[in-house]
Amino acid sequence: MTERFERHRQPWTYEELEKLKLLARKGMALKAISKAMTRSEESIKDRAKLDGIGIAKLR
């Protein structure tokens, strides 16, 4: 079963955007960022693309 996130469809705050940028710069994977921010991977991916933030692709 997939994880449920409490932040479903909530607008992004300035602090969350800064945290996303910081975690992405550290090279964290999408799944780790998702857990740290309690948002879905899809939400993280969409917002990163919108803001031009590169997320590391770990294999």
DOVEXSE-470682 format. One record per residue (C-alpha): residue number from 1; residue in three letters; chain; y, z, x. Coordinates in Angstrom, 3 decimals, decimal comma. Layout:
   pos   code   unit          y          z          x
   NUM    ALA      A          Y          Z          X
...
END
This chain:
   pos   code   unit          y          z          x
     1    MET      A      0,000      0,000      0,000
     2    THR      A      3,483     -0,803      1,282
     3    GLU      A      6,030      1,866      2,043
     4    ARG      A      8,731      2,606     -0,488
     5    PHE      A     12,274      3,059      0,738
     6    GLU      A     14,871      5,180     -1,030
     7    ARG      A     17,701      2,893      0,079
     8    HIS      A     16,639     -0,030     -2,118
     9    ARG      A     19,600     -2,325     -2,841
    10    GLN      A     22,157      0,142     -1,472
    11    PRO      A     25,213     -1,307      0,280
    12    TRP      A     25,360     -1,035      4,073
    13    THR      A     27,758      1,535      5,485
    14    TYR      A     29,743      1,127      8,695
    15    GLU      A     27,629      3,838     10,352
    16    GLU      A     24,404      2,040      9,424
    17    LEU      A     25,677     -1,218     10,870
    18    GLU      A     26,592      0,519     14,125
    19    LYS      A     23,152      2,153     14,262
    20    LEU      A     21,484     -1,220     13,650
    21    LYS      A     23,463     -2,772     16,517
    22    LEU      A     22,580      0,129     18,824
    23    LEU      A     18,857      0,044     18,044
    24    ALA      A     18,737     -3,749     18,409
    25    ARG      A     20,495     -3,532     21,805
    26    LYS      A     17,904     -0,980     22,940
    27    GLY      A     15,234     -3,601     22,246
    28    MET      A     13,472     -1,818     19,407
    29    ALA      A     11,102     -3,824     17,225
    30    LEU      A     11,900     -4,630     13,604
    31    LYS      A      9,272     -2,212     12,276
    32    ALA      A     10,634      0,676     14,384
    33    ILE      A     14,224     -0,028     13,299
    34    SER      A     13,070     -0,166      9,690
    35    LYS      A     11,464      3,277      9,901
    36    ALA      A     14,418      4,779     11,769
    37    MET      A     16,897      3,537      9,177
    38    THR      A     14,666      4,011      6,107
    39    ARG      A     15,274      0,450      4,983
    40    SER      A     12,815     -2,387      4,484
    41    GLU      A     12,057     -4,825      7,294
    42    GLU      A     13,345     -7,649      5,108
    43    SER      A     16,641     -5,842      4,548
    44    ILE      A     17,052     -5,218      8,286
    45    LYS      A     16,204     -8,829      9,101
    46    ASP      A     18,636    -10,239      6,522
    47    ARG      A     21,509     -8,008      7,625
    48    ALA      A     20,905     -8,717     11,314
    49    LYS      A     20,975    -12,450     10,637
    50    LEU      A     24,160    -12,108      8,585
    51    ASP      A     25,906    -10,223     11,412
    52    GLY      A     24,419    -12,289     14,256
    53    ILE      A     22,407     -9,406     15,696
    54    GLY      A     19,293    -10,343     17,650
    55    ILE      A     16,161     -8,282     16,974
    56    ALA      A     13,449     -8,158     19,661
    57    LYS      A     10,180     -9,841     18,784
    58    LEU      A      7,453     -7,722     20,332
    59    ARG      A      3,936     -9,142     20,496
END
